[in-house]
Structure formats: C-alpha cells, structure tokens
Amino acid sequence: MSAAAAGARGRPDTSRAPPTRARGPLPWLKANLFASAPNAVATLLLGAALVRVLPPVVRWLVTDAVYAPDYRACRALEYRAACWGFVTEKHRLILFGRYPYAEQWRPLAATLLVFVALLVTAHPRSWRRWLLPAWAVVLAAFLLLMGGGALGLSPVEAGLWGGLPLTVLLTLVGMSASIPIGLVLALGRRSRLPLFRAASSLYIEMIRGVPLITVLFVASFVFPLLLPQGLRLDVLARVALGITFFQAAYMAEVVRGGLQALPRGQYEAAASVGLTWWQTQRKVILPQALTLVIPSFVNSLLSTFMDTSLVTVVSMYDLTGALRLALGDPQWRHFFLEGYLFVAAVYFTCCLAMSRYSAWLEGRLGSWARRPGAVQA
Amino acid sequence: MLLALLLLAGAWLWSNTRANLAARQIHSGFHFLREPAGFAIGEGLVPYSPTDSYLWAFAAGIANTLRVAAVGIALATFLGIAVGVGRLSRNALVRWLCTAYVELLRNVPLIVQLFAWYMAATEILPEAANPLEFAPHVYLSKEGLQFPTPVWAMGWALALAGALIGILCAVGLYRWARARGERTGHRPRVFWAALSMALALPLLGWLSGGAPRALDVPELTTFNVSGGAGVTPEFLALLIGLATFTSAYIAEIVRSGILAVPHGQTEAAEALGLSRRQVLRLVVFPQALRVIVPPLTSQYLNLTKNSSLAVAIGYPDLVSIANTAINQNGQALECILLIMCVYLTINLLTALAMGFYNRRVTLVER
C-alpha cells in the first residue's frame, strides 16, 4: 500500500527491486521450473515420473526392439519390447495396399510426385498462374502412373489401389474439386437471389450437421440408385465424390470467412468505377478474400487428409485400411500396437508439417495484410 | 431459370431412383420400421430384443449414441480444461507435457486412435477369468469394465428427489444473495449454506427411505465376472478415444479463450484492489467464457457426430444399427434419411440453445 502511495506521489518506488532481465540457463530454470514452492514440487514430481517412465519406453520402442522380420525373435520378446519386424515384413502392404507387388514403384513414384508438387506449391513465390495447369498435369500423371494402360504401363484396376497413394489421391481430389463448389456455395450464400441463397444455406447447414460417415454411406449405398440404369460408377469414384460434396460445405464456410473479412468499401469502390457483379467478384473481391483464407485452406487440407481415413468403413484400403489388411494375418496380429504406431507416425508427420506451415503462413500473410494501405481484415 | 434447372435435375435423379428400386425389387417407404428387426444389439439402456421392431432398434441406437456422447462430453471437458490451463502453466515441464498431449492427439486421425484403443482393449487386457482389479470389486478385462451399483430402492428415489430440491434451493439462495448484493452493495456469503443444502437434502431423502445400502457387487467366478453393472470394451474404447481426441481440441479452445482476455483487464482489476481470486472470478473468467463457449459447443457437436465412428469398432450406436438394417433389408435411402434427421435435430436443438446463451452473454454496448 505504501509503495503504491509513494508511486502515486511521483517519487520512485524503492521498496521493490527493479525487474531483472537476466538471460541464460540458470535464470530460465528459476523462472520456468522453480518459480515458487508448489511449482518446484510439481517440477520434481513430474521430473521423477519422467525419469521412471521414459527409459523403459525408449527401451521398448528402440533399444530392445526387434527390427528384422523374424517372427520367432518377435515371439521370444513376449511383448517386453517392440517388434518392428511386423512393419518391416508388411510395410509394402501397409503403404501400397493390394497394388500388384511388382508394380509398386508406380504408386511410390506417384506419391513422391505429389509430395514434390506440394513442396513447390508451399512456397508463396510459386503462387503464379502456371500453378493451376501444373497441378492438372500432376494429377493426370498421378492417375496415369496408378492406372496404367498407356506408355507401356500395364493397367491396374482402381479396386486394387490402396495405402498411402489412395489417401493422397482422395485428399487431392476431395480438396481440389471442393474448392470451386465451395466458392459457388459461398457466393450463393451471400447472393441477392433468394432461391440461390436458400439452396446454398440449406446444403451447407445440412452437410455440416451430419457426420462424414453418413455421406460415405450415401456415396456407397445411394449414389448407385441415383444413376440411370446400366451406368455404373466404381466405388473409388463414388467415395471421392462423397468426400468432395462433404468438403465443399466446409470450404464454403472458409471462403465465406474471407468474404466477410472484406470491408463494404471494396464493393462500393468497385461499383463506383462501374464494374459489374462478375467483374467485382473476379477482379476485386475474390483475389483478396482468397488470399486471406490461404491458411484456412491448408487447415482444410489437413482435415481432409485425416478424414480420408474413414473410407476404411466402406471397405476401401487406404493407409488405415491397409494396416488392417496387414493385421488380418493371424501370425502378426499380436503386434498391432507397432502397426498403429507406424501408421500414426506417418499421419502425424504429415499433419504436423501442414499445421506448422499454416501457422507460418498466417504470420507471413498477417504481416502482408497489415502492410500500409492494406485491407484491414 | 435456376429453379427450373434444380427441378429438372431432381426429377431426373428421382426417376432413376424409381427405376433402380423397381429393378432391385425394393419397396420404398417407412413401413419396414414396424417389422421385427431380427438382429441382436449388444448393449444399451433401452430394453430391446430381436423380436422388437426396427423403430425400436433405432431408438436403442439413438440412446446408445446419446449415452456415449454424454459421458464423452463430460470427460472431454474435464480433460480439456485441465490440459488447456496446463498449457499456460508457469512450469515449463507441465507446459511441454500438455503441448505434447495436444499435438499427438490432434494430428492422428480419430479412427486410427479408435482402432488402436479397441485392439488394446481386446488384445492386451486379461481374460475375463483373470481380470484386473484396480479398486475393490471394480474389474477390467476383455469383457469390459464391471463395477458395483446400488440396488434400486425407495431410498434412492427419495435421495434423487432430495438432490433435485437441494440444487434448486441452492440456486435460489445464490440468486437471492446476488440480488441483495446488487441492491445493498453488501453481498451475503452463501457458498457454504448453499453447498450444505445441496448435500444435506439428498442425504435426508436417503435416510428417510430407510438408508438402503444393498449393492449389486460383481463377483469373480471361475470363468468370468458376474453381477454388478458393466460396460463393454467397445463402449470403453469409443469413450476413451472420443474423450481424449476431443479434449485436445477443447484444450486449445480454453487456452485461446484465456489468452483472448487482454492483460490490461487483469491490470485494471488489480488496480481496483481486487484480490487474485476475484480478478479471475469476476473479470477474466466471464470474458474468457464468452470466447470459449461457442467453439466449445461445436466441439460437443463434433464429438456427437464422431461417435458415429462406432460403426468401425462395433459399438451399437445409431449409425451401426442403421448399417445393419441396410445390410438386412436394403432400405438404404430410408435408413440414411433417418440418421441424417436425427443428427440434424440434435444440431438444431444445440443451435437454439446456443442462440439463447449468446443473447444472454453478448456484450451490451452502451
């Protein structure tokens, strides 16, 4: 109280030491681990627990584990250590599903192609006009490599595609096809035509209200009923369509977020220079709105990537489904934990990379959006 | 023109569907709901036998969905708040552990986690004849979790009534204290009075009903555990998977909600002479809640929707039962329509409740 009073009268407060700005490991330890008595107790307790738990975990995971696909050695462990032999033995089944064994370089090449394309796309410097046709080429090359039937590649029917390439394909198709639909829906939701607006809102709210599984059920049970008799769509196409329709509703909300972030002045300025509705959207609104939501696009990509794992339920063998295929072998079934850890690690690496990238982008675009004279979001 | 296009497309799809249904000899319509379902359901709150109708089977499925969602939401909220606050801890070790928890759970698809939990429950846990007993008469095995439950008696009904009245009284007392505080500037302390009211009344009800103490205790027999109440490994796996997965998202919501309250608010409250607890209770918490609640509700909805993944591990929720029904009678259109209607109704009800809440807490700008 006296200190506060002294401060109020304009005299410096000498009753408390000035805050220190010490750097280095020791002050850091003091501030972050031993700041107060309960804090220190928590640190010691947690530290002790970690020291007890971590070494056995590391031994189980790494040092004592069996890496060779040697079933007997794995059994001899009696679960006291991980049997990565299961993953070594089955990694091609897990990664590529039932794709013909001799031809598995093709899904590998196709997947690597997409990863390289993603890496190139990730850099804002490559956000140019050529990117769209480039992705069309990548997608075509992917399908050609997977399906074959040309350039001397033997044809492989879509029913045999599986593993990581299938996950990548469904993500890619779901994402890229849902962007235009989502764009139309988002514009529809803000349209002045009541019918268009109502239809868009109804679609978006309905899809967002139901779980993805029901949409996949629609894709596998109802789509065949909707098509004219004699016309058949294979299950891969139907499921890809289902994921697209599902993702489109979420994409519409992402785009709407960008549209809402633009101030009215942009519309008014466009109208005052005499632009039509289409010109306004194409030249003024969409370029700004879409740039604002690029980080959200990356997050959508991430959730689509994770959502594709649900296709296991309608008996497709994506990465998750292919693991279950591998676990169908009764000999190795006991080592399911290792299998799930492996698949989880694949998903984790991809997803963490995407979410970190999105955060980085947000910071970068954030500073771009805050540049002098920029639109205030 | 747009209308005409939509109608045309609808008519085309409808005629295709009619033709296809005719070709497959499926009679569309909802009258199948009255026919006996004929399949068994593993567990549930609703008494059901295979001779009951499809309609009743769907009701059992909805009850199962709501059951796992309700318990899951409670568990996820608790875990999520703990981890979210932990991520803001001053202790670096706590912070790191909570961050690792969130990142690990958020970046692996839920279905992979569910499969792993389910395999763990059915492969690693001991056989039913030799279960883990981690509290007296609480058994965990491949058959699931078995625990003692009180035998229903009059005393329990009275206790329940007492609890209801007690809570109402406590709320009334609290409101009275608040109103008085606003009128006179002096707020009576009613916390302990309200708490004892809420605790004493159910106790009184229990005692006046003869203080029933009979428990239905699971006992270990030669082959398995019998008696008591139990949940299946499917339920356990789904519950743990959903709760931990959702808790990671809730943790992030709680963290950003707390961070969203500007530090100036805390400083201003301290300058007014509020104590640390008052600052949290009166200034930071109400403002953080305003940011937290809307996304929290959507996480609750997500959890409910995600519970449909039950179909992958065989827990008989609404979607698995619909799936079984479709495989049995081919009435895919009707069954899927039914699922969608149920989920949309849940969504609509939540949205209405949210709207009500939002109107109450929105800032009144002057």
Interface residues (C-beta under 8 A of the other chain):
Chain A: A31 N32 L33 A35 S36 N39 A42 T43 L46 G47 L50 L193 L195 F196 A199 M206 G209 V210 P211 I213 T214 F217 V218 F221 V222 P224 L225 L226 L227 P228 Q229 M306 D307 S309 L310 T312 V313 T320 R324 L327 R333 H334 F336 L337 Y340 V343 A344 Y347 F348 C351 L352 S355
Chain B: L2 L3 L6 L13 N16 T17 A19 N20 L21 A23 R90 N91 A92 L93 V94 L97 E103 L104 R106 N107 V108 P109 L110 I111 V112 Q113 F115 A116 M119 A120 E123 I124 K305 N306 S308 L309 V311 A312 V319 A322 N323 I326 A332 L333 I336 I339 M340 Y343 L344 N347 L348
